[in-house]
Amino acid sequence: MKSGLAASTLRLLAGGAGIVFVAAGLLSAASTASSAAEPTSATSASAATACEVTSAQLVWGFKESFRSYISGSIANGDWEVNAPVTYETPEFTWPQGSGEYDPERAIGTISFEGGVTFSGHDGLLNTSIGNPTLVFDEGGAHLLLDVSGVSMSDAMAGNAENVQTATQVRFADLDLAVSPLDAGDGAVTATAIPAAITAEGFAAFGNYEAGTALDPMSVAMTLDCAAPELEAGSEPEAASTSAASVPRKVAAETESASGSLFAWVGVGGAAVLIAAVASFIVVRRRSKERQ
């Protein structure tokens, strides 16, 4: 067992393809994420240089192999977007971002609303991601993300309403060296930025270990860098630390002290019988038929 991560793994393989069910503790995600203050930008743009992000769009497919697993013959699942998010194969689009960005220093924070809910295995799998936040700082860039779902034990017990949530987890690190931001004429864009899941992301969404590549993402934003107008006779205020620069602890909220999300991952390997989940689904269906 890795330190800080309560994980139990049930290996179930079928039809030549394997499935690993990982119960990843959200409380460990909380301790990992909140062990250090996570500033929304390491050094926020000062009042003199910060620009308002008047519009922004994030395009990201999350992870192609996970989408294939959800829609494939094993999970027999689907996904549903939550407004204003849209989906057009192979990417999700978050169209309404806002925040602040300093084009001179390439730092800022842009937040988006909406998310995606993945479901499968006759309703046992139900996991949501949402409200992504892009953070650009002197150290590079990363993605904060809300992750929620139902633990394996609750799913098997029929307690689908007991949803566990981790908020604004540092989910992925972005590689701007490969795809740098392009700023000019009041706009900032970057295409196909490589993304890799972090240790905090793995703790909250245990499908992929830290360092695993996610789908690349693209971002486009427009800026309003106009200086604020001063009233006659007023003095300009000294540059102050904006709300975006105040370090905040990335907290994971849970409704159960012992709850955990469960994750589902397809892996290659020899065929072995799917037992627990498959038999549970059969029993539940037969029970429904008798009612």
N, C-alpha and C positions, 0 to 999 in steps of 0.2 A: 504493500500500500504506500503510495507516495505521500510525503508529508503535506498536511494541509488539505488533502483531498480524500473525502470519504467516498470510496468508489467500490461498488460490487459489480462484477461482470458475469453475465450469464451468456455463454456462447451457445448459440443455436444456429445450425446450418441446415439449408434445405436446397434440393435441386442443384447441387454443385456450387451454390453461392452461400456465403456465411453471413450471419447477422450477429452483431455484438450489441447487447443491451447494457449500457453503462449507467449506473445510478450515481450521478455526480452531485455532491452536496452543495446546496446553495449557501449554506452557512459558511462553508470553506471558501466559496466565491466571495462572500461578504468579507471574511477576514483577510483574504488575499487582496481584494480591491481596496479595502478601507484601511489597510495597514499604513498607507502613506497618503498624504493629501494629494489629490489629483487636480491640478489647476486646469481650468478650461483653456487657458493658454499660458505658457510658462512665464512670459512677460507680455502682458497685454499691451496693445497699441495705446499710446497716450492720447489724451483728448485732442491734441494738435494733429495727430497723424492717423487716427482711427477713421475708417470709412464704414458707413452703414451698408450692410449687405441688403439691397432692396429686393433681390430675387436670387434664387439659387436652385439648382437641380442636381440630384445625385442619382446616378444610374449604376445599378449593381445587381448581379445575378445571384448573390450570396455564395452558393457553391453548386456547380453543375452536377457533380456526382450525387449530392444530397437530393437535388430536385429529381434526378433520374431514379434514385432509390424510392422516393415518395411516390412517383407516378408509375413505377414499375409493377411487375406482377407479384412481387413479394409483399410490399406494403399496401398495394392497391389503394393508394391515397390520392390526395390533391392538396392544393393550397388556395387560400382565399386572401385577397388583398383588402386592407382596411384603408378607407379614404384618408387622404387623397392619393394614396399609392396606386399605381397602375402596373400591369404586367403585359409585356409583349416579348415573346420568345426571342432571346433567352434571358431577359433582364427585367428587374423591377425598377420602377422610377419613382423617386420621391421628388415632387415638383415644387414644393413650397418651403424653401429654406430661408432662414433669416439669421442675423447675427452681426458681428463686426469683423473687419479684416484690415490689416495694415499692409498695403502692397509694397511699401518700401522695405519692411522688415520680414515680410512673408509670414506674419503671425496672425492668428485670429481664431474665432470659433463660429461655426455655422451649424444650426440645429434644424432638424426636420421632424415633421409629425407623420404619424401613420405607420403601418407595419404589415406583416405577413403572418398568417397562421397556417402551419403545416399540420396535416392530419393523415392518419393511416392506420392499418391493422384494425379495421373495424371499430375505429374510434379510440383505441387504446393509446395511440400516439397522438398527442396534441401539444404542439410547441409553437410559440409565437416569438417573433423578433420585431422590434419596433423602435421608433423615436431615435434614429441614428444622429449622432453629433460628430462632426468633423472638427478635430483640433489640430491646428498648425502652430508649431512653436520652434524655438531654436534647435530643439532636438530632432525635428522632423515632423511627422504627422501620425495621428492614430484615430481610431474610430471607437466611440462610446456607443453602447447598444443596450436596450432593455431586452431581457430574455425571460420568458415565463413558460410554465408547463405544469404537468401533473406527474407526481412521482410514480414509479412503477408499482409500489405497494398500493397506493391509492387507486391507480388505474385498475389493478387486478381486483381490488375490493369494491369497485364501482363508485368510488368517491371522486368522480370527475370534477366536482365543484371545488375541490381543495387545490386551487392553483397556487403554485409558488412563483415568486417574481424576484428577479435580480435587476436593479435599475442602474443604468448608465455604467455598465461594466466596460472596462477598457478591453474591448473584444478583439481588435485587430490593429496591427502596426502596418503603416503604409510606407512604401519605398519611393520617395520623391526623387531619389538619385536616378532611378530608371525612367520615371515619368514626371519631370519637374512641372511646377506651376508656371503658366504663361500669363503674365499680367500686362495689360495695355488698353488704353482707350476706355477706361472705366469697367473693364471686365477681367475676370480671372478664370482660366480653364486648365484642365489637366485630363488627359485621356489614358485609360487603361493603366491606372496606378496599381502596381502589384500590392496585394494584401496578404498578410499571414496571421493566423490566429495566435493570440497571446496565451500565457499561462492562466491569466484571469478568465479569458474566453473559454479555455478548455475546462476550467473549474465550473463554469456556469452552463456550458453546452458541451458535454463530454464526448461528442462524436469524433473530434479530431484533436490530436495532441498539439501542443504549442509548436509553432513554426510551420504547421501545415498550411499550404497555399489555399487561399480562398479565391473566388473569382475576382479579377481586377475590377476596379471601379473608376468611373469618370465623374467629374464635377465641373459645373459651370456656374459662375455667379456674376452679377452686376453690382457695381458699387456706386454709392453716393458719397463723394469725398468733400463736398462743399463745407466750408467752415461755418459754424453757427453764427447767425447775425446777432450783433450786440445792440442793445437799446442805447439811445443817446445818453451820454454821460456815464455809462456803465463801464466797469473795468473788466478785462478778460480774466476769467478764473484760472488759477494755476492748474496745470495738468494734474488730474487726480487718477487714482487707481480705479478703473472701471469695474463694473460688476463682473465682467468676463475674466478679469485677472485675479479675482479673489479665489484662493485655493479652496476647493471643496472636497470633502471626502466622498468618494464614490461608494454609496451605500447599497447593500442588497437587502431588499425587504422580503421577508418571508412570513407566511401566515401560520407556519408550523415550525416549531423549534427543531424537529427531527425530520422535516420534509426534504425531499431532493427531487431534482428533475431527472428524468431518464432519457437517454439518448439512444439512437438507433443508427448503426453504421453497417453498410455492406462491405464485407471483406472477402477476398478470394480464399479458396481452400477446399479440402475434401468435404464430401457431403455427409452430414450427420442429421438425424431426425430433429425437426423443430418440435419441442415438447410443450413447454409451459404455456406460451402464448397461444399456440395453435389449439391446444386442447381447451384452454380457457375460452377461446372464441367459440369453439364447437359447443361446449357446455352452455354458454350464455345463449347461443342461438336456439338450442333445443329447449332451454327454459322459456324463452320468449314464445316459441311455437306452442308450448303447452298452455300458456296463459290465454 
